[in-house]
Amino acid sequence: MNASLWDLPLGSVADDVAARQPAPAGVAAASIAATLGVSLLIKTLEIRGQRVDLSSAAREIGAELRAAADADCEAIRGSLQSPEAMSVPLRAARAAIRALDLCNEAAPSVSGLLAADLRAGRELLAGAARAILTCIDANLEKRPSAETGREVSALRARITV
């Protein structure tokens, strides 16, 4: 599978995740989940017609997460020892947590049924961020880095729902 994950039917992506191949795996799957969480945030903001600034920022983060899913597959296919094998998951985790921050910022102005969509988006983002950080933990076992370990701890502390 060398096409972008985003050009494939969802069922094919799920089959590829389940296949006996190195990629896509945890970071890509979590980045997809995070992208869906961002999409729920954008939906909420667009329906409310408020906070265009948050909607614009969320769209940028969504694009980052989409790119991270594909970049992680490429990094894994290349070499787990490459710098990208650590930098791509870190970028994805940072993006998911920034999106979670946007959800938390938007939450006070959202009520009713839209609030349920926003909460669902927050949960997807928090779960995805935790999953990505878990993958980074596994990478750190193979290639220890005190600096990356500190960043992972700081990112984990920012996950709030």
C-alpha positions, 0 to 999 in steps of 0.5 A, a space after each residue: 500500500 503506497 497510496 495516501 491513506 486518504 485516497 482509499 476507502 475506509 474499509 481498505 484502510 482498516 484492512 491495511 491496518 489489520 494486515 501482516 505488514 508494518 504500516 499503517 500501524 498505531 500512529 497512522 490509525 491514531 492520526 486518522 482518529 484524531 482527524 475525525 475528532 478535528 472534523 467534529 470540532 470543525 462541524 461544531 464551529 461551522 454550524 455555530 457560525 462563530 469562532 472563525 479563528 478556531 475553525 481556521 486553526 482546526 482546519 490547519 491541524 486537520 491537514 497536519 494530522 492527515 499528512 502525519 498519517 501518510 508520513 508515518 507509513 512512509 517512515 515505517 516502510 523506510 526504516 524504523 531507525 530513521 529520524 522520521 520514525 520519531 519526529 512524525 509521531 511527535 508532530 502528530 501528538 502535538 497536533 492532536 493536543 493542539 486540537 484538543 486545546 481548541 475543543 476545550 476553548 470552544 466548549 463553553 460556547 456550545 450547548 445542546 446536541 452540538 455539545 455531544 459532537 464536540 465532546 465526542 471530538 474531544 474524546 477522539 483527540 484525547 484517545 488518539 494523543 494517548 495512543 500516539 504517545 504510547 507508540 512514541 514510548 515504544 520507540 523510546 525503548 529502542 532509541 532512548 532520548 531524554 529530551 524526547 522523554 521529557 516532551 512526551 511527559 509534558 504532552 501527556 500532562 496537557 491531555 484534558 477532557 
